[in-house]
Amino acid sequence: MLYFFKLVSKPIQSTLVFVVFLSRIILAQDKSYLLQVCTVLCSKEYSGRGYTAYPSQKITGIEKAKEFIIQEIKKNGGYDLREYITKTKQFSRSVSIKSLKNKFSYKNEILFPFNNIHQVYVEINNQKLILGQDYLPDASSPNIDFVGQLIKIDSIHFINKEHKIILKISEKLIYSASQQQEDFVLIHIKKDLLKKENSIIDCKIKIKAQIEKVKTNNIYTFIPGTQFPDSFIVFSAHYDHLGNIDTTIFPGANDNVSGVAVLLDLMRYYKRNPLKYSIAFYFFTGEEIGLLGSKYYVDNPLFDLKRIKFLINLDLMGGGSEGIMVINGKVFENEFEKLVNINNEKYHLVVKSRGKAQNSDHYWFTEKGVKSFFIYTLGDIKAYHDIYDIPKNLTFWNYEKIFSLLVDWINSIN
Ligand SMILES: [Zn+2]
């Protein structure tokens, strides 16, 4: 989920289960698959799925994640949607699915600047602080190599005016991603760390940062509809996260490997149980740095956005003990009512709703008139945009019910 407006804080392995549904055998959700995907994508080789590489890695985290997702799509039987659209000439002729090469050879599609903070060192009163645990720089901080003093100006700020440095005492350390550099350094220090300090502190602060140009890609795949392949239900999830600063990784297990894993699991299901409409799966890049992948898509859609019957964006899917939140539930009331009715009848989850929010990739679609929900889970997980958002914390509570609710509800859309 996008950390919007920097200063606003925010609030089993299971075996494959076969169930009989409408007299056919379907493959149900698979939590062990989710956990496998989460473990891989959160490992250090994937460098927090950012635009830099972990010191021992040659390729960036986001590129490596892209390769992994495409490999899983191919295993799960998804097709390259762009190739299909090209070959059918925007659905004006039919092609056999077998004729698709399924190459996903997307190159340098989405371009943007990125403030690459690749090294940070902070020492206060001769005590070296631990990155991620004791402090985090603001993502827009510039280069600095400073030795000197900072002065306390109020209960939460220490500053050095001349060198434009601010240390801010924060309840929670939250990192983000930035396209630009500010002309001042802002460092968030964990509450309690500077409690006993005097009004003047001795500091060493070193940051190496530079603006770099990033080239990255969305991934589009689909399971063709049996009757109306040119009409789409779209599931989306962003696969980027905040990357790494040197050897400190932001794993982003809940945000948003959880959503990526659920999309891949849904793909496995729909491969075995196709609908009359096509089911597309969009894996967006650049979400954390400003919803850039989804913005790119609505500005450069593969096909007329009107062909999307509904878009369901999944982000922060790793909790669930307190139910789910449906962003836009108060906007698309009829569809939300259907969801609630199915839930009341069969699943009895807590299903909450909100209005519009510019906090994940559904946003640009809603703005363009595409009906969409952004669904996230509630409960269990406290980590957010920090080093503690790890697979071990994911519960996927009530995942079976959430999965089935989504599938039933999609079936109810005409
Ligand atoms: Zn996020």
Boltz pocket constraint, residues with backbone or C-beta under 6 A from the ligand:
constraints:
  - pocket:
      binder: B
      contacts: [[A, 1], [A, 2], [A, 3], [A, 255], [A, 288], [A, 385]]
      max_distance: 6.0
